[in-house]
Amino acid sequence: MITVSDVNIKLGQFHLRDIELTIKEHEFFILMGPTGAGKTVLLEAIAGLIPVTSGAISIGGRDVTRLPPEKRKVGIVYQDYCLFPHLTVQENIIFGVRYHSLDKNQIHERFNRLVELLNLSHLVRRLPVNLSGGENQRVALARALMVAPEILLLDEPLSALDPRFREEIRHGLKELHANSNITFLMVTHDFAEALSLADRAAVMNEGRIWQSGLVNDIFQKPQSTFVADFVGMKNLFQVDFHETKALIEGLEIELERQPSNSKGFIAIRPEDIVISKEEFQSSMRNVFTGPIRRIADMGLYYEVAIEIKNITFIAVITKRSLFELSLCEGMNVNLVFKTTAVHDF
């Protein structure tokens, strides 16, 4: 549905470089990356709001690289809604139809269907200032959908909402996608959104795409130190490889397979490390003992830093587990992780 081929964009000092991306028809695709990575620039280039310096963008097999926004059949929704404050909900929703060939019956039918679908019927005469954040975001979605786009671009649509409204809109997006033929491309920083909404994703940084593919592969099998760190693999170490072992400062970590290179990195997700005060009765080969150096309250869980031969491992446990184990700093504990939990690159 969307093909971005070797796209480069220069905006002052910022460059979007050699972007290659393919998004399938009716896919819900997530674009992730830190602030300033170029995610919004890529969205706006697909929408036709930013000119491409070189390369090509096609939608549905049609080259749209030089077409104006209204010719691309693309809708875009921003995190701050971008509603017209002096227009009512109804006027905001139908604003874009003036640029499309729709008769009054089509406009009326589509409007009624959208306000019912997005639960806006009782709000159509209100101004945006009199709406909640979640209501404003639903209006922005209705406005984008009013012109029947083939593609809906979403630029962090949930980041400005409180948790209650965020869950409401996330559920609404999932339903919209399931009940339409629209291809969704969404920018987010929220890993929970990526995991719950999309099957495939890409990670951007410094104007480049560093990895793309299945969401689970990106989280579980990062291909670079940047992606590993970005998706929360806090146990990231530079190592030497010898057969099926990773060697780091006198510590031997067993791997699932023999890497093809002699030097590289390993990464282990904190949640894949198990902590115990008792000796493990386990067939797992990565079992170590060391003192707890730090326990940090992260809100819904605790991070526990354990030192093994001058190497610090980070594990996460629930509050209940912390109290049941009576863990404290300075205490010696055992930790274990599977060979399949160690990702090498």
KAQUI-V627761 format. One record per residue. RES is the residue in one letter. PHI is phi in radians with two decimals (* if undefined). PSI is psi in radians with two decimals (999 if undefined). Layout:
res	phi	psi
RES	PHI	PSI
RES	PHI	PSI
This chain:
res	phi	psi
M	*	-0.90
I	-2.01	2.21
T	-2.21	2.08
V	-1.89	2.04
S	-2.04	1.92
D	0.87	0.80
V	-1.45	2.30
N	-2.19	2.42
I	-2.39	2.28
K	-1.95	2.12
L	-2.23	1.61
G	1.09	-2.12
Q	-1.48	-0.19
F	-1.64	2.37
H	-2.17	2.35
L	-1.69	2.16
R	-2.08	2.19
D	0.88	0.85
I	-1.37	2.14
E	-2.13	2.12
L	-2.69	2.37
T	-2.22	2.21
I	-2.11	2.23
K	-1.35	2.79
E	-1.07	2.35
H	1.08	0.40
E	-1.49	2.65
F	-1.86	1.80
F	-1.91	2.39
I	-1.94	2.38
L	-1.97	2.09
M	-2.06	2.86
G	2.69	2.84
P	-1.22	2.93
T	-1.02	2.34
G	1.51	0.13
A	-1.29	-0.43
G	1.94	0.20
K	-1.11	-0.84
T	-1.18	-0.63
V	-1.05	-0.76
L	-1.13	-0.75
L	-1.03	-0.80
E	-1.24	-0.48
A	-1.20	-0.72
I	-1.12	-0.65
A	-1.30	-0.28
G	1.59	0.23
L	-1.55	-0.31
I	-2.24	2.27
P	-1.27	2.56
V	-1.54	2.29
T	-1.26	-0.78
S	-2.70	2.84
G	1.70	-3.02
A	-2.51	2.62
I	-2.21	2.23
S	-2.18	2.58
I	-2.24	2.10
G	1.05	0.59
G	1.40	0.03
R	-1.85	2.20
D	-1.22	2.04
V	-2.00	0.19
T	-0.90	-0.71
R	-1.87	0.11
L	-1.40	2.57
P	-1.21	2.81
P	-0.93	-0.73
E	-1.22	-0.20
K	-1.70	0.03
R	-1.73	-0.18
K	1.01	0.82
V	-2.19	2.35
G	-1.93	2.60
I	-2.34	2.40
V	-2.21	2.19
Y	-1.71	2.85
Q	-1.17	-0.48
D	-1.74	0.35
Y	1.26	-0.80
C	0.99	0.72
L	-1.45	2.70
F	-1.41	2.04
P	-1.16	-0.42
H	-1.58	-0.05
L	-1.84	2.57
T	-1.22	3.00
V	-0.99	-0.81
Q	-1.08	-0.77
E	-1.16	-0.64
N	-1.12	-0.76
I	-1.14	-0.72
I	-1.58	0.04
F	-0.98	-0.74
G	-1.32	-0.21
V	-1.20	-0.31
R	-1.11	-0.34
Y	-1.69	0.13
H	-2.29	2.66
S	-1.50	1.50
L	-2.21	2.39
D	-1.48	2.98
K	-1.07	-0.64
N	-1.13	-0.74
Q	-1.10	-0.76
I	-1.08	-0.82
H	-1.10	-0.79
E	-1.14	-0.79
R	-1.18	-0.70
F	-1.06	-0.84
N	-1.08	-0.68
R	-1.16	-0.71
L	-1.24	-0.75
V	-1.17	-0.52
E	-1.28	-0.77
L	-1.07	-0.68
L	-1.74	0.19
N	0.98	0.92
L	-2.04	0.04
S	-0.97	-0.67
H	-1.45	0.02
L	-2.03	0.02
V	-1.08	-0.42
R	-1.71	0.03
R	-1.49	2.77
L	-1.59	2.70
P	-0.96	-0.57
V	-1.10	-0.37
N	-1.71	0.26
L	-1.99	2.74
S	-1.35	2.98
G	-1.05	-0.75
G	-1.13	-0.67
E	-1.18	-0.73
N	-1.07	-0.67
Q	-1.21	-0.60
R	-1.18	-0.63
V	-1.13	-0.75
A	-1.09	-0.68
L	-1.12	-0.77
A	-1.08	-0.71
R	-1.09	-0.74
A	-1.17	-0.64
L	-1.40	-0.30
M	-1.07	-0.51
V	-1.61	0.24
A	0.91	1.04
P	-1.27	2.65
E	-1.40	-0.44
I	-2.30	2.39
L	-2.03	2.07
L	-1.73	2.27
L	-2.19	1.98
D	-1.73	1.62
E	0.81	1.01
P	-1.21	-0.23
L	-1.90	-0.15
S	-1.18	-0.48
A	-1.57	0.04
L	-1.74	2.64
D	-1.31	2.87
P	-0.93	-0.65
R	-1.14	-0.84
F	-1.20	-0.59
R	-1.07	-0.78
E	-1.14	-0.65
E	-1.10	-0.81
I	-1.26	-0.64
R	-1.04	-0.78
H	-1.11	-0.70
G	-1.11	-0.69
L	-1.12	-0.71
K	-1.11	-0.73
E	-1.17	-0.76
L	-1.01	-0.79
H	-1.14	-0.75
A	-1.16	-0.55
N	-1.80	0.35
S	-2.47	3.03
N	-1.80	0.29
I	-1.42	2.45
T	-1.53	2.24
F	-1.85	2.32
L	-2.23	2.01
M	-2.20	2.35
V	-1.62	2.34
T	-2.69	2.70
H	-1.76	-0.19
D	-1.55	2.00
F	-1.13	-0.60
A	-1.09	-0.67
E	-1.14	-0.75
A	-1.07	-0.78
L	-1.23	-0.57
S	-1.54	-0.41
L	-1.83	-0.56
A	-2.07	2.70
D	-1.67	-0.58
R	-2.23	2.71
A	-2.71	2.99
A	-2.42	2.61
V	-1.98	2.22
M	-1.96	2.65
N	-2.81	2.39
E	0.91	0.71
G	1.38	0.17
R	-2.25	2.74
I	-1.61	2.12
W	-1.62	-0.50
Q	-2.83	2.48
S	-2.47	2.70
G	2.61	-2.76
L	-1.09	2.44
V	-0.98	-0.79
N	-1.09	-0.63
D	-1.17	-0.68
I	-1.11	-0.71
F	-1.34	-0.57
Q	-1.78	-0.40
K	-2.34	1.10
P	-1.10	2.60
Q	-1.83	0.06
S	-2.69	2.84
T	-1.12	-0.62
F	-1.09	-0.87
V	-1.12	-0.73
A	-1.00	-0.82
D	-1.17	-0.73
F	-1.09	-0.70
V	-1.55	0.19
G	1.61	0.33
M	-1.45	1.49
K	-1.31	-0.27
N	-1.66	1.58
L	-2.21	2.03
F	-2.31	2.46
Q	-1.49	2.28
V	-2.43	2.92
D	-1.81	2.46
F	-1.81	2.35
H	-2.40	1.92
E	0.93	-2.09
T	-1.78	0.50
K	-2.14	2.54
A	-1.86	2.21
L	-1.92	2.24
I	-2.59	1.95
E	0.84	0.88
G	1.43	-0.02
L	-1.77	2.32
E	-1.89	2.15
I	-2.02	2.18
E	-1.34	2.40
L	-1.92	2.84
E	-1.27	-0.54
R	-2.57	2.96
Q	-1.52	2.11
P	-1.17	2.74
S	-1.42	-0.32
N	-1.88	2.85
S	-1.63	-0.36
K	-2.33	2.68
G	2.99	-2.56
F	-2.32	2.66
I	-2.16	2.68
A	-2.44	2.46
I	-2.35	2.23
R	-1.21	2.42
P	-0.99	-0.60
E	-1.28	-0.19
D	-1.56	-0.01
I	-1.76	2.22
V	-1.81	2.37
I	-1.95	2.47
S	-2.61	2.58
K	-1.46	-0.37
E	-1.65	2.78
E	-1.22	2.37
F	-1.30	2.31
Q	-1.77	1.43
S	-2.47	2.63
S	-1.49	-0.09
M	-1.16	2.46
R	-1.57	-0.29
N	-1.74	1.54
V	-2.19	2.16
F	-2.39	2.80
T	-2.26	2.39
G	-2.98	2.99
P	-1.44	2.61
I	-1.35	2.16
R	-1.73	-0.41
R	-2.78	2.46
I	-2.19	2.09
A	-2.07	2.24
D	-1.38	2.03
M	-1.85	0.26
G	1.72	-1.43
L	-1.54	-0.17
Y	-2.71	3.02
Y	-2.01	2.47
E	-1.69	2.29
V	-2.08	2.11
A	-1.73	2.15
I	-2.13	2.31
E	-1.70	2.14
I	-2.16	1.90
K	0.87	0.90
N	1.21	0.12
I	-1.87	2.27
T	-1.72	2.15
F	-1.81	2.45
I	-1.91	2.19
A	-2.11	2.77
V	-2.11	2.46
I	-2.43	2.80
T	-1.33	2.84
K	-1.08	-0.67
R	-1.07	-0.76
S	-1.14	-0.66
L	-1.05	-0.80
F	-1.27	-0.65
E	-1.14	-0.64
L	-1.48	-0.22
S	0.93	0.82
L	-1.29	2.55
C	-2.63	2.79
E	-1.14	2.40
G	1.67	-0.30
M	-1.28	2.43
N	-1.41	2.31
V	-2.37	2.87
N	-1.76	2.51
L	-2.29	2.63
V	-2.54	2.54
F	-2.63	2.63
K	-1.28	2.75
T	-1.12	-0.53
T	-1.24	-0.26
A	-1.46	-0.16
V	-1.68	2.07
H	-1.88	2.22
D	-1.96	2.60
F	-2.81	999
